[in-house]
Amino acid sequence: MAATFATEMPMKALVYRGPGFKALEQRPTPILQAPDDAIVKVTKTTICGTDLHILKGDVPSCTPGRILGHEGVGVVQAVGAACTNFKPGDRVLISCITSCGKCDYCRRGMYSHCRTGGWILGNAIDGTQAEYVRIPHADTSLYRLPDGADEEALVMLSDILPTGFECGVLNGKVENPGITLAIVGAGPIGLATLLTAQFFSPAKIIMIDLDDNRLQVAKKLGASDTINSAKEDAQARVMALTDGLGADAVVEAVGIPATFELCQDLVAPGGTIANVGVHGKKVDLHLERLWAHNISITTRLVDTATTNILLKAVASRKLNPTVLITHRFTLDAILDAYDTFGRAAETKALKVIISPDT
């Protein structure tokens, strides 16, 4: 039976107003629109690098007027008549990917390509950087939080940890024993890839970035070697570390032409380049060099098919996502949060936590 809650009061929300523009505004509280919807009161959310790509104009599917955000945890306030897995009062993790669980793509495990879902939160429909959010296909797009779970830690399971694991580690074939892994980009996604790659104990994990602070963090989190590519020749260093062969798996975790080019310089014959970064500009593929190297190049939007696995890893303390959290803000200060996150080289920000209700 559907549940209702008061929607007369407006809510605060971070609204995209076109490339380079955003504002904290009063918006109507969302209401149930379909029988399988849920309305969730957001208790913790965060900012993703993809939000910065939206603000740069790199994501044309996100139009002005959209509430941003696709990550968070919260408490169910209302459910539609067809929602059977959740009820008001349940504490839930919001997946960045909405999936019906029934279409041909969902049946293949490609939830990111769900015909009535996919990455729509904070993109095609209003997102989580608000006091409340409407979640379509709630039964297959929400996850119940384990008792006693750290909400801040689980925000990292909305997007960056499954993204790093699925698009970087699994697509990069890191599960093969004894490989050498190079990760280009030590931001939150690169570090999430680093954390989850250690499920499979690669022989070497080489982290490459321009930021010494992020490289220090990577070293603490398990990188065997770090390279500041602004200060040394990253290709020469990787070759020296791999007996001149290159890396078996190379993960692109930035999303600019220069980093994709570097990945092509680092990959060993027979290796894999796993692209994770969101690219807003065309990149060059050097088939004139790589056509005979037996390499694979993979692309993927996170499907969140591994969210339950990662939830268990966090619950058993095999994975500690809180190490990625550096700053905390209230929703009233979300513009400051964006400024801090956007100037990560100066502020040393990784992931920021935003708490709308404090």
VEXTORGU-93615 format. One record per residue (C-alpha): residue in three letters; x, y, z. Coordinates in steps of 0.5 Angstrom, whole numbers, plus 500, padded with zeros to 3 digits. Example, Ala and Ser with C-alpha at 12.3 -4.5 7.8 and 13.67 -1.06 7.14 Angstrom:
ALA525491516SER527498514
END
This chain:
MET500500500ALA503507498ALA505511504THR505519504PHE508525507ALA508532507THR510536501GLU508543502MET514545505PRO520547500MET527544500LYS534546499ALA537544493LEU544545489VAL541547482TYR545547475ARG544553472GLY548552465PRO556551464GLY560554470PHE554556474LYS550553480ALA546556486LEU543553492GLU536554491GLN529553494ARG525547490PRO519543491THR520537495PRO519531490ILE513527490LEU511520488GLN510519480ALA510512479PRO508506483ASP515503484ASP518510486ALA521512493ILE522518496VAL528519501LYS530524506VAL538525504THR542524510LYS549524507THR551526500THR557528496ILE560531490CYS563527484GLY568529479THR562528474ASP559533477LEU565538475HIS564535468ILE557537468LEU559544470LYS564545465GLY559543460ASP561536458VAL555532459PRO550535455SER544530457CYS544534464THR540541462PRO540547466GLY535547472ARG537540474ILE538538481LEU545535481GLY548529485HIS548522484GLU550519491GLY548519498VAL545515504GLY538517507VAL531514510VAL525512506GLN520517507ALA514514502VAL514509497GLY509507491ALA504501491ALA509497487CYS515498492THR515492496ASN522491499PHE522498503LYS518502507PRO518508511GLY523509516ASP528504512ARG535507512VAL538506505LEU544507500ILE542510494SER545507488CYS548512482ILE545507477THR537506477SER535500474CYS528497473GLY531489473LYS527487468CYS529490461ASP534486456TYR540490459CYS538489466ARG538482465ARG545482462GLY547485468MET548492464TYR544496469SER547503467HIS544502460CYS537500463ARG532502458THR528506463GLY534508468GLY541508468TRP545514470ILE539519471LEU540521478GLY543528477ASN543528470ALA536526467ILE532527473ASP533531480GLY539528484THR541527491GLN544534493ALA538536496GLU534535502TYR530530499VAL530525492ARG525521488ILE528514487PRO525511481HIS525503481ALA526503488ASP526496489THR532495485SER536502486LEU536502493TYR540498498ARG538497506LEU544499510PRO547494515ASP545495522GLY551500525ALA554502519ASP558508518GLU553512513GLU559516511ALA563510509LEU557507505VAL556514501MET563512498LEU559505495SER554509491ASP559511486ILE566511487LEU568504490PRO563500485THR566505479GLY573503481PHE572496482GLU568495476CYS571500471GLY578499473VAL579493477LEU575488473ASN575491466GLY582491467LYS583484469VAL587485475GLU584479478ASN589475474PRO595473479GLY602477479ILE600483475THR603490475LEU597495475ALA599502473ILE593507475VAL593514472GLY590519476ALA590519484GLY583522485PRO578519489ILE576514483GLY584512482LEU584511490ALA578507490THR581503484LEU587502488LEU583500494THR579495491ALA585492486GLN588490493PHE583484493PHE587481488SER594482491PRO597485484ALA605484484LYS606492483ILE601498484ILE604504481MET600510482ILE601516477ASP599524478LEU601531478ASP599532486ASP604530491ASN599530497ARG595525493LEU601521491GLN602520499VAL595518500ALA596513495LYS602510498LYS599510505LEU593506502GLY597501498ALA601503492SER608500491ASP610506487THR608513486ILE610517480ASN609525479SER609526472ALA610533472LYS617532475GLU619525472ASP618521465ALA612517467GLN614512462ALA621511463ARG620510470VAL614505469MET619501464ALA624501469LEU620498474THR617493470ASP624490466GLY622494460LEU615491459GLY610496461ALA604495466ASP599489465ALA593493466VAL593501466VAL587504469GLU585511466ALA582515472VAL582522469GLY579523463ILE583528459PRO587527452ALA594527456THR592522461PHE589517455GLU595518451LEU600516457CYS596510458GLN598508451ASP605509453LEU605505459VAL601498457ALA605492456PRO604487450GLY598483451GLY596488457THR589492458ILE587499458ALA581500462ASN578507461VAL574510467GLY575517466VAL569522463HIS572525457GLY569531454LYS574532448LYS576527443VAL583523444ASP588520439LEU588512439HIS595510436LEU594504433GLU600506428ARG604503434LEU599499438TRP596495432ALA600489433HIS601489441ASN595485443ILE592490447SER585491450ILE582497451THR575497455THR570502457ARG564502461LEU559506465VAL559503472ASP553498473THR553497481ALA553490480THR558489485THR555494490ASN552488495ILE560485495LEU562491497LEU557492502LYS560486505ALA567488504VAL565494508ALA561490514SER567485515ARG572491515LYS576488509LEU575495506ASN575502509PRO572507505THR572513510VAL580514508LEU577517502ILE573523506THR577529508HIS572535509ARG565535511PHE560541510THR552542511LEU548543505ASP547550507ALA555551505ILE555546499LEU558552495ASP564552499ALA564544499TYR564545491ASP570550491THR574546496PHE573540492GLY574544485ARG581546488ALA583540491ALA591541489GLU590547494THR585544499LYS588537499ALA580535498LEU579528496LYS571526498VAL567531501ILE561529506ILE555534505SER550533511PRO543536509ASP540535516THR545538520
END
